[in-house]
Amino acid sequence: MNRISLKNTLPEAFADKPDIKSEVWNNSIDFEKGKSYLIKAESGLGKSSLCSYIYGYRVDFTGQILFDKTEVRNIEKKQWDTIRSKQLSLLFQELRLFPELTAIENIQLKNILTHHKTDAEIDAMFEQLGITYRKNQLVGKMSWGQQQRVAIIRSLCQPFDFLFLDEPISHLDDNNAAIIAALVKDEVAVQGAGLIVTSIGKDLPIGYSQILSL
C-alpha cells in the first residue's frame, strides 16, 4: 500500500454541518508512504473516527477512502485481516490493552501472530521507554502514561505501510515524548512507512511532511 486517499470524506454525524471548516473533511487528501502527517483538532471533530474509518472498523461516512485505487467499502473481511496485520498498525486513543494481563503479555499477543520482533528487540524498546521494571506487572495497575508506552511498543510489533498514532503522548512529559518520537521515527524509517499522528494539543515532536487541521 503506497497511498491512502480521502475524497470528499465526511462523517455522517457531520452531515448537518455544511459550513464545517476542515483541511481533511470534505477535501481531497492523499497520505503517502514514506511521509509523516500531523492532524490537529479540538475534541469532538473526528480524529478517532478518521482512524476507525481507515482501519475498517466503521463506514458511517460519505465520500470515499481508497487504499491505492481500492475503495475501503469493497474490501472483504479476510482482506482486512491481512491489511491489519501487514499494512496498517493503529495505536487507539483508548489503547485497548487487556488490564488483566501483564505488559509483556499484551505485547506478546500481537508479536506471537506477527513474529515481527525478537524478544531482545522488545526488551530494548521497554528499556528505551523506561518501563522495563513494569514489564511483568498487570497493565490494570499501571498509570495511563505507562500504558501508552506499552501500547506504542505493541503497535511496532508488526510490519506496516502506515502507522497511525491517535493522541499517543497525551499523558506523557516532554522528555518521554521525545524518546517515543525517536523510537517511532526510527521504526517508520526502517519500514519505509507513512506516519499519521493525531493531536488535541500535545504533538509528538517529529518533523512532519504536512500538518492538517481537522
C-alpha positions as CSV (number, residue, x, y, z in Angstrom):
1,M,0.0,0.0,0.0
2,N,1.5,3.3,-1.2
3,R,-1.2,5.8,-0.7
4,I,-4.3,6.4,1.3
5,S,-6.7,8.9,-0.3
6,L,-9.7,10.7,1.1
7,K,-12.2,12.0,-1.5
8,N,-14.8,14.4,0.0
9,T,-15.0,12.2,3.1
10,L,-17.2,13.3,5.9
11,P,-18.6,11.6,9.0
12,E,-22.4,11.1,8.6
13,A,-22.7,12.7,12.1
14,F,-21.5,16.0,10.5
15,A,-24.0,15.9,7.6
16,D,-26.0,18.7,9.2
17,K,-22.9,21.0,9.4
18,P,-22.5,22.3,5.8
19,D,-20.2,25.1,7.0
20,I,-17.6,22.8,8.6
21,K,-14.1,24.2,8.2
22,S,-11.5,21.4,7.8
23,E,-8.4,20.7,5.8
24,V,-9.4,17.0,5.8
25,W,-13.2,16.6,5.8
26,N,-14.9,17.3,2.5
27,N,-11.5,17.7,0.8
28,S,-9.2,15.7,-1.4
29,I,-6.3,14.4,0.7
30,D,-3.5,11.9,-0.1
31,F,-1.4,10.3,2.7
32,E,1.7,8.9,1.0
33,K,4.0,6.1,2.2
34,G,7.3,7.5,3.4
35,K,5.8,10.8,4.6
36,S,4.6,11.9,8.0
37,Y,1.4,13.8,8.8
38,L,0.1,15.5,11.9
39,I,-3.7,16.0,12.2
40,K,-4.6,18.6,14.8
41,A,-8.1,19.2,16.2
42,E,-10.1,20.0,19.2
43,S,-12.1,17.2,20.9
44,G,-15.1,16.0,19.0
45,L,-14.1,16.9,15.5
46,G,-13.5,13.3,14.4
47,K,-9.9,12.3,14.9
48,S,-10.7,8.9,16.3
49,S,-13.5,8.5,13.7
50,L,-10.9,9.0,10.9
51,C,-8.7,6.3,12.3
52,S,-11.6,3.9,12.6
53,Y,-12.7,4.6,9.0
54,I,-9.2,3.9,7.7
55,Y,-8.8,0.8,9.9
56,G,-12.1,-0.5,8.6
57,Y,-14.0,-0.6,11.9
58,R,-16.6,1.9,10.7
59,V,-18.2,3.0,7.5
60,D,-20.5,5.7,8.7
61,F,-19.1,8.4,6.3
62,T,-19.9,9.9,3.0
63,G,-17.4,10.2,0.2
64,Q,-14.6,7.8,-0.4
65,I,-11.5,6.4,1.3
66,L,-9.1,4.5,-1.0
67,F,-6.1,2.3,-0.5
68,D,-4.2,3.0,-3.7
69,K,-7.2,2.6,-6.0
70,T,-9.3,0.3,-3.9
71,E,-12.3,1.7,-2.1
72,V,-12.4,0.5,1.5
73,R,-16.1,-0.4,1.3
74,N,-15.1,-3.0,-1.3
75,I,-12.6,-4.8,0.9
76,E,-13.7,-8.2,2.1
77,K,-13.3,-9.3,5.7
78,K,-10.4,-11.7,5.0
79,Q,-8.6,-8.9,3.2
80,W,-8.9,-6.7,6.2
81,D,-7.2,-9.4,8.4
82,T,-4.2,-9.2,6.1
83,I,-4.2,-5.4,5.9
84,R,-4.3,-5.0,9.7
85,S,-1.5,-7.5,10.3
86,K,0.8,-6.5,7.5
87,Q,0.0,-3.0,6.2
88,L,-1.7,-0.9,8.8
89,S,-0.9,-0.5,12.5
90,L,-3.0,1.6,14.8
91,L,-2.5,2.9,18.3
92,F,-6.0,3.5,19.6
93,Q,-6.6,6.6,21.7
94,E,-8.2,4.4,24.3
95,L,-5.2,1.9,23.9
96,R,-7.3,-1.3,24.1
97,L,-4.9,-3.1,26.3
98,F,-6.0,-6.1,28.4
99,P,-5.9,-4.9,32.1
100,E,-5.8,-8.4,33.4
101,L,-2.6,-9.2,31.5
102,T,0.9,-8.0,32.1
103,A,2.6,-5.5,29.9
104,I,4.7,-8.1,28.1
105,E,1.7,-10.5,27.7
106,N,-0.2,-7.7,26.0
107,I,2.6,-7.2,23.5
108,Q,3.2,-11.0,23.0
109,L,-0.5,-11.4,21.9
110,K,0.4,-9.5,18.8
111,N,4.0,-10.5,18.3
112,I,3.2,-14.2,18.5
113,L,0.9,-13.7,15.5
114,T,3.3,-11.5,13.5
115,H,6.7,-12.8,14.6
116,H,8.0,-9.3,13.8
117,K,10.2,-8.6,16.8
118,T,12.6,-10.7,18.7
119,D,12.5,-10.9,22.5
120,A,15.7,-8.9,22.6
121,E,14.2,-6.2,20.4
122,I,11.1,-6.0,22.6
123,D,13.2,-5.8,25.7
124,A,15.2,-3.0,24.1
125,M,12.1,-1.0,23.5
126,F,11.0,-1.5,27.1
127,E,14.3,-0.2,28.2
128,Q,14.3,2.8,25.8
129,L,10.9,3.9,27.0
130,G,11.9,3.5,30.7
131,I,9.3,0.8,31.7
132,T,11.5,-2.3,32.0
133,Y,10.5,-2.5,35.7
134,R,6.9,-2.6,34.6
135,K,7.3,-5.4,32.1
136,N,5.8,-8.2,34.2
137,Q,3.2,-6.0,36.0
138,L,-0.5,-6.1,35.3
139,V,-1.5,-3.3,32.9
140,G,-4.5,-2.5,35.0
141,K,-2.2,-1.4,37.8
142,M,-0.1,0.9,35.6
143,S,-0.6,4.7,35.1
144,W,-2.1,5.8,31.8
145,G,1.2,7.2,30.6
146,Q,2.9,3.9,31.3
147,Q,0.1,2.1,29.4
148,Q,0.6,4.4,26.5
149,R,4.2,3.3,26.2
150,V,3.2,-0.3,26.3
151,A,0.6,0.3,23.6
152,I,3.2,2.0,21.4
153,I,5.6,-0.9,21.7
154,R,2.7,-3.2,20.7
155,S,1.9,-1.1,17.7
156,L,5.5,-1.5,16.5
157,C,5.4,-5.3,16.7
158,Q,4.2,-5.8,13.2
159,P,5.1,-4.9,9.6
160,F,3.2,-1.8,8.3
161,D,3.0,0.5,5.3
162,F,1.3,3.1,7.5
163,L,1.4,3.7,11.3
164,F,-1.5,5.6,12.9
165,L,-1.0,7.1,16.4
166,D,-4.1,8.6,17.9
167,E,-3.1,11.1,20.6
168,P,0.0,9.0,21.6
169,I,1.5,11.3,24.2
170,S,-1.5,12.9,25.9
171,H,-0.3,11.7,29.3
172,L,3.5,12.0,28.9
173,D,6.0,14.6,29.8
174,D,8.2,16.2,27.2
175,N,11.2,14.0,27.9
176,N,9.2,10.8,27.4
177,A,7.5,12.3,24.3
178,A,10.9,12.9,22.8
179,I,12.1,9.4,23.5
180,I,8.9,8.0,21.9
181,A,9.3,10.2,18.9
182,A,12.8,8.9,18.3
183,L,11.7,5.3,18.6
184,V,8.7,5.8,16.2
185,K,10.8,7.8,13.8
186,D,13.4,5.0,13.6
187,E,10.9,2.2,13.1
188,V,9.0,4.1,10.5
189,A,12.2,4.8,8.6
190,V,13.3,1.2,8.7
191,Q,9.9,0.1,7.2
192,G,9.8,3.0,4.8
193,A,6.3,3.6,6.1
194,G,3.9,6.5,6.3
195,L,3.1,8.0,9.7
196,I,-0.2,9.7,10.7
197,V,-0.4,11.2,14.2
198,T,-3.4,13.0,15.7
199,S,-3.2,15.6,18.4
200,I,-5.6,17.5,20.6
201,G,-2.8,20.0,21.6
202,K,0.3,18.0,22.6
203,D,2.1,17.0,19.4
204,L,4.5,14.1,19.0
205,P,7.8,16.0,18.3
206,I,8.6,14.9,14.8
207,G,9.4,16.9,11.7
208,Y,6.2,16.4,9.7
209,S,5.8,16.5,6.0
210,Q,2.4,18.1,6.4
211,I,0.3,19.5,9.2
212,L,-3.5,19.5,8.8
213,S,-6.4,20.9,10.8
214,L,-9.4,18.6,11.1
